[in-house]
Amino acid sequence: MQIFEHRIRSVRAAAGLNAWIDRHRAAIDRLHHGASLALVFGTAAYATYHCALAEATRQGCGTICLEMPGFYYLAAAACGALAILTVMTYGALRRVVGLRPGFQKVDVVFIFMTSVIAQLHFLLGAPGYGRSEIFFCGLCYGGFGVLKLFRSGPETGSVGGLEPNGSA
């Protein structure tokens, strides 16, 4: 008898949670999109802080960059912004080509692209172990949220003056 009462309470609690989620869907989506952007930006900035590319850029820039106290922070922020732009560019290319997978499907091309980017990042010589893995996971998980944000626009219409099938 107690088992049935427990099940009934569980079903009622789940129904109440689903109703609350349905009432607050817009706020939850905004929170999800903001967290996804922060995850992509933050993992890219963390992974590229003091990387070999930033050091080479600092050395090649000259005395201005050598004396700048926040150069590595600026370089990490630029890499974070570049990561967000990369994900959004991928989303735009998919929309122009006309490929719009459902949100529940795994985008294998995106996962392959992020793994290649993470390995190129590893070749750039970021100090510390695990930074390329953190970068890969953050770019994948956050990137799917950014792609969902990017795909949440109108299903039809033009992007950058091109129709979804590629014609002008």
Sequence and secondary structure as in RCSB ss.txt:
>XXXX:A:sequence
MQIFEHRIRSVRAAAGLNAWIDRHRAAIDRLHHGASLALVFGTAAYATYHCALAEATRQGCGTICLEMPGFYYLA
AAACGALAILTVMTYGALRRVVGLRPGFQKVDVVFIFMTSVIAQLHFLLGAPGYGRSEIFFCGLCYGGFGVLKLF
RSGPETGSVGGLEPNGSA
>XXXX:A:secstr
 HHHHHHHHHHHHHHHHHHHHHHTHHHHHHHHHHHHHHHHHHHHHHHHTT HHHHHHHHHH HHHHH TTHHHHH
HHHHHHHHHHHHHHHHHHHHHHT    TTS  HHHHHHHHHHHHHHHHTT SSTTHHHHHHHHHHHHHHHHHHHH
HTS SSS BTTB TTS  
